[in-house]
């Protein structure tokens, strides 16, 4: 555990919520010597990184794609450890398999030249060269924004341009914030299937490709640089973060919900839980959707602007369980596209309805890059984009229609899914799991060029209260949430003027978990 100067009193920090942002903040603050307590309403860490047991099998029912591995490598190294001692990773060569109702199929690879060859065979030589230009454009946007935006404190448009460098005005223009993604993809692809494939990256931040900025092309490069399979499922990442934070001195209190924030002298001073306990602190970090601050009292509500219902991101209907798929060879990550992409997002964002021909994402958790079927039955997780709760809530009959529509799309793509046992999660369920969100899974939607600058930063309007999570800068996704937690921890350390003894941050004895190691090189993510 880190210590401060001789005789210095360690500041107390309370972190509300053990999602990825809160876990990253807890790890850093504990490693830096702060007296760190994490209070989590659920019985285990993870937040949206959730798993369920169905038919005796554990399944991820939150994010299933692990990228930006270097974010976590750096986080563990910064705190005196090594990610490889806590998590076993295997790099995927095939990123995803895509199916269409015309019977066509396309695998996306980590290697650019493999994708050029695959797209040439799938479509034609022009589309293959269009992909090459698209990949270069995505890489340029990613390189421009990686350090200046994604891994830095929240900027405004002027400060972002200054960080990039005014002399690099061509790179600033290449970010393409004022053009929406769908028409921008048209500059590279005539084939509507390819526009559909790469337009889907907007959904990684809960948005529509017809409304999101072309800047989100960068997700293609982030994913191409590295997708990893996590041994034991994504929930192991949450367990690794929590376990290492505990090893560095953080304390965790599960099964206790924070019900109010205490403000004294114009500053956040304490929290009160549902058991009536009061916990005082020098700094409080709220790891949750900023709209949920209103549940902690009027002064907490004023600390950050909530997301208006009309600006919420996508929700989802998910099915997780054990079953079998016939007729279509799967790999780990699979996407079945409906045949009316504009209508899918019109239904969700304009009418608040489940789409009639939805895109279906299927994670086959027992598979890797190969086509080999693992057995008669296997673990499957299906996700269909859906609207968050609003004027029209998706009732039981509409959820049933949604599932039937998804199964029809899969059948039209050649896949027949039969469940042995499954669990269903709806937008109403997500609204219960994550209060005040309406079931939106990504905070505010990234629609329009201003959206990326409208998320709150690490410091709230209330002194002593800090923010982290997918609705906070730099945005949604597992690594982005971790980066938000890091920014919040650094802001707390700075404001508390805490300087630990530098010798205390030397690497500690590594607490190796069973299972060995697979070391990822510096890479980069998204959600389902």
Secondary structure, 3 states (H helix, E strand, C coil): CCCECCCCCCCEEEEECCEHHHHHHHHHHHHCCCEEEEEECCCCCECCCCEEEECCEEEECCCCCECCHHHHHHHHHHCCCCHHHCCEEEECCEEEEEECCCCCEEEEECCHHHHHHHHHHHCCHHHHHHHHHHHHHHHHHHHHHHHHHHCCCCCCHHHHHHHHCHHHHHHHHHCCCCCEHHHHHHCCCCCHHHHHHHHHHHHHHCCCCCCCEHHHHHHHHHHHCCCEEECCCCHHHHHHHHHHHHHCCCEEEECCCEEEEEEECCEEEEEEECCCCEEECCEEEEECCHHHHHHHCHHHHCCCCCCCHHHECCEEEEEEEEEEEECCCCCCEEEECCCCHHHHHHHHHHCCCCCCCCCEEEEECCCCCCCCCCCCCEEEEEEEEECCCCCCCCCHHHHHHHHHHHHHHHHHCCCEEEEEEEEEECHHHHHHHCCCCCCCCCCECCCCCCHHHHCCCCECCCECEEEECCCCCCCCCHHHHHHHHHHHHHHHHHHCCCCECHHHHCCCCCCCCCCCCECCCCCCCCCC
